[in-house]
Structures are given as structure tokens and as C-alpha cells.
């Protein structure tokens, strides 16, 4: 009888240790999955930021090439798309740029003044 109870205690101990180890493995895997989602969201958000920035730069380039023009700017890349609208008041240009990458939206508002010699002075650059 004594040998049977030792075997039972050993079996129950192995089952309890296995259950605890399984919970630890599951918890670690779940946390890793959450971390991966956070990292992916950060990467997508960064892509939206830089794409909106690129649209502002393209709008500024267009202003420099054609100071009188305020044509819309649109860029489409593999990661997403952006658009910028430019409003002119004399030598002052206001640019609103917005990008969308996998549901993340980023918007910038930029004010620039056209200087002599084809130079631009950015007076304001803000996240909106």
C-alpha cells in the first residue's frame, strides 16, 4: 500500500508542476503577442508620420518650383498615401498634410513664407 501512495503523490506532483509550467508558457506567449502588436502599431504610426512629412516636403518643393501655384499634393507609396493642400496668402503659404497608413492617420499644419532667391522660411510646423 505504501508504494501505491508514493506513486500517487508523484503523479499528482507532476500534474501540478506541468499545469503551472503550462500557465507560465501561455502567459509568456500571450505577453509576447501583445508586445508584437505594440511594436507593429508603433511602426505603422511612424510610417504615417514620415509619409505626412514627405507630403509637406513635396508641397514645399512644388511651391519653390511654381510660387504662384497651390496645386494639391498626393503621394502613394507601398505603405500608404498622403495628401497636402496648400493655401496662399501673398508670400505666406499654409500647408495641411495628412497621411493614412493601415488605419493610422497623421496630420501636420505648416506655415511657410517665400523669401527672395527661392528660399522658404518655415514659421510654424505643428502636429494636428
C-alpha angles and dihedrals in degrees: 000000000000092000091052093055091050090053091049092050090048091049093049090047091052091048093050093047090047091050092050092046090049091052091049092050092047092048092049092048091049092050091048090052091051091049091051090052091050092049091048092050090050091051092049091047090051090050090053090049094051093043091054088048090052091053091054090050091050091049090051090050090052091050090051092051095044112018094185095052127091100178118161118261121222128178127181121190133169090264098049146300140271139191134197130198119203124203119191127207108173108302092342119097126192115199124191111192125186130180133187123202119173092329096316113119125199125185131190129188114204131182119196135174122214111232129193120282095036094293125141125207115205107214098174136016115174141165112239 
